[in-house]
Amino acid sequence: MNKTALVSTTNLMFSSKLSLMLQEVGLCLVKLRTDDDLLEVLHKHNPVIVIFDLGKEPQVSISNIENLRDSAIGYSGPILCFGPHVATDTMAAAEKAGADLVVPNSVISVRGAKLIDKLLQTTSEG
């Protein structure tokens, strides 16, 4: 069974880039079609990482991060978020909600595979 990454984005450019980055680190992209499906998809695919695009309905993404970190759900894997560099309040809110790493779009575009790999290594060690 392939290891998966659950990705929530409607941005086709980032979806394609993320798919390639994830392949580099041995993961398959599973796209979250609607935020209402989060728990179902989480339990079905058991992702090793969850990635949120904060440019897509940031309040919903932040709520989803909080839900994932809720002890009743029990997701303990890494959560990576990316968004517009000017959305500093949104990025700070994602960190406060429990995201392990929040970076601007430009960083995910350039160093995404390395960041994902590092997050996975850090999580498996600790």
C-alpha positions as CSV (number, residue, x, y, z in Angstrom):
1,M,0.0,0.0,0.0
2,N,1.3,3.4,-0.9
3,K,2.0,6.1,1.7
4,T,-0.3,9.0,1.1
5,A,-0.4,12.8,1.7
6,L,-3.8,14.4,2.1
7,V,-3.9,17.7,0.3
8,S,-6.6,20.4,0.5
9,T,-6.2,22.9,-2.4
10,T,-8.3,24.1,-5.3
11,N,-5.2,25.7,-7.0
12,L,-4.4,23.5,-10.0
13,M,-0.9,24.8,-10.2
14,F,0.0,23.9,-6.6
15,S,-1.9,20.6,-6.9
16,S,0.4,19.6,-9.8
17,K,3.5,20.9,-8.1
18,L,2.7,19.1,-4.9
19,S,2.0,15.9,-6.7
20,L,5.5,15.9,-8.2
21,M,7.1,16.9,-4.9
22,L,5.3,14.2,-3.0
23,Q,6.4,11.6,-5.6
24,E,10.0,12.7,-5.0
25,V,9.6,11.7,-1.3
26,G,7.7,8.5,-2.1
27,L,4.2,9.7,-1.4
28,C,0.9,9.7,-3.4
29,L,-1.3,12.7,-3.3
30,V,-4.9,12.2,-2.1
31,K,-6.9,15.3,-2.7
32,L,-9.5,16.4,-0.2
33,R,-12.5,17.2,-2.5
34,T,-14.6,18.9,0.2
35,D,-13.8,19.9,3.7
36,D,-16.8,18.0,4.9
37,D,-15.0,14.8,3.8
38,L,-12.0,15.4,6.0
39,L,-12.6,12.7,8.6
40,E,-13.8,10.1,6.1
41,V,-10.8,10.6,3.8
42,L,-8.4,10.7,6.8
43,H,-9.6,7.3,8.1
44,K,-9.8,5.8,4.6
45,H,-6.2,6.8,3.5
46,N,-4.4,7.2,6.8
47,P,-2.1,9.9,5.5
48,V,1.4,10.4,6.8
49,I,1.1,14.1,6.3
50,V,-1.7,16.6,5.7
51,I,-1.2,19.7,3.6
52,F,-3.5,22.8,3.6
53,D,-3.5,25.6,1.1
54,L,-4.4,28.7,3.3
55,G,-5.3,30.6,0.2
56,K,-8.4,28.4,-0.1
57,E,-10.9,29.4,2.5
58,P,-8.4,30.0,5.3
59,Q,-10.9,29.9,8.1
60,V,-12.0,26.5,7.1
61,S,-8.4,25.2,6.8
62,I,-7.7,26.6,10.3
63,S,-10.8,24.9,11.7
64,N,-9.7,21.7,10.0
65,I,-6.3,21.9,11.6
66,E,-7.9,22.4,15.0
67,N,-10.1,19.4,14.4
68,L,-7.2,17.2,13.4
69,R,-5.3,18.1,16.5
70,D,-8.4,17.4,18.7
71,S,-7.6,14.4,20.8
72,A,-10.8,12.7,19.8
73,I,-9.6,12.5,16.2
74,G,-6.1,11.4,17.1
75,Y,-4.2,12.6,14.1
76,S,-0.6,13.0,15.2
77,G,1.2,13.3,11.9
78,P,2.6,16.5,10.5
79,I,0.5,19.3,9.1
80,L,2.1,21.6,6.5
81,C,0.4,24.8,5.4
82,F,1.2,27.3,2.7
83,G,-0.4,30.5,1.7
84,P,0.1,34.0,0.4
85,H,3.1,35.8,2.0
86,V,1.0,38.8,2.8
87,A,-1.5,36.7,4.8
88,T,0.5,36.9,8.0
89,D,-2.5,36.8,10.3
90,T,-3.8,33.7,8.6
91,M,-0.3,32.0,8.8
92,A,0.0,32.8,12.5
93,A,-3.5,31.4,13.1
94,A,-2.6,28.2,11.3
95,E,0.5,27.8,13.6
96,K,-1.6,28.5,16.7
97,A,-4.2,25.9,15.5
98,G,-1.5,23.2,15.5
99,A,0.2,23.3,12.1
100,D,3.8,22.0,12.3
101,L,5.1,24.3,9.5
102,V,3.5,27.3,7.8
103,V,5.3,28.7,4.8
104,P,4.6,31.2,2.0
105,N,3.7,29.9,-1.5
106,S,7.1,30.8,-2.8
107,V,8.8,28.6,-0.3
108,I,6.6,25.6,-1.0
109,S,7.2,26.1,-4.7
110,V,11.0,26.1,-4.4
111,R,11.7,23.8,-1.4
112,G,8.5,21.8,-1.0
113,A,10.0,18.3,-1.3
114,K,12.8,19.0,1.1
115,L,10.4,20.6,3.6
116,I,8.0,17.6,3.4
117,D,10.9,15.1,3.7
118,K,12.3,17.0,6.8
119,L,8.8,17.1,8.4
120,L,8.4,13.4,7.9
121,Q,11.8,12.6,9.3
122,T,11.3,14.8,12.3
123,T,7.9,13.3,13.1
124,S,9.2,9.7,12.8
125,E,12.1,10.5,15.1
126,G,10.0,12.1,17.8
